[in-house]
Amino acid sequence: MSFNRVRRQRSSACYNKHTDFISKVVSSLRADPCKLGIIKSNLDEYRKQRFLKKGFLTAIERFDWVFEASDDIEDTCQQILADDYIGNRLRRYPLLFKGIVE
């Protein structure tokens, strides 16, 4: 007996909305590099919480890696937009970017 599962297609509107938000975050960071401090304070705020999903904790750890590698705004923006494991992990949790885009 075989079961064929049909994968549900992700809505392109949802994908575009998320992509638009990330591009606004990156452009806002490039316009005002001091906003990296907002991201760092968001990381500290979420790090203090007792119960977080493992994936969210991993994203916080990956952001720590990015900041340890370089404090340059361009390097950070490139890492957020990167199509690799760390970039995907950072973009998965938009709460980390809370307060960047007005």
C-alpha positions, -999 to +999 in steps of 0.1 A: +000+000+000+015+033-010+006+067+001+014+097-021+016+129-003+009+161-020+031+189-010+014+222-003+028+250-024+040+280-004+021+311-012+041+335-033+025+365-015+038+353+018+073+347+004+073+381-013+062+398+020+090+381+039+116+390+012+104+426+012+108+428+049+144+415+048+153+438+020+139+468+040+160+456+070+192+454+050+186+488+034+178+503+068+210+488+083+231+502+054+215+536+058+222+537+096+249+513+108+240+522+145+210+499+141+233+469+146+230+478+183+192+472+180+199+437+167+224+430+195+199+442+221+172+420+206+196+390+208+203+398+245+166+402+252+157+368+236+188+351+252+173+360+287+141+341+280+138+307+295+119+288+269+128+293+233+126+269+203+158+252+195+159+268+160+155+303+175+184+296+199+205+284+169+197+316+150+209+337+180+241+317+181+246+322+143+242+359+147+268+358+174+291+341+150+285+368+124+292+396+149+324+378+161+336+375+125+332+412+117+314+443+129+314+458+094+279+466+083+285+454+048+297+420+059+267+417+082+242+426+054+259+402+030+256+374+056+219+381+062+213+380+024+236+350+018+220+319+003+237+295+027+229+278+060+236+308+082+218+333+060+187+311+058+188+306+096+190+344+102+162+352+078+139+325+093+133+345+125+122+381+117+118+389+154+155+392+156+151+423+134+124+439+155+128+477+156+150+480+126+123+490+101+100+518+111 
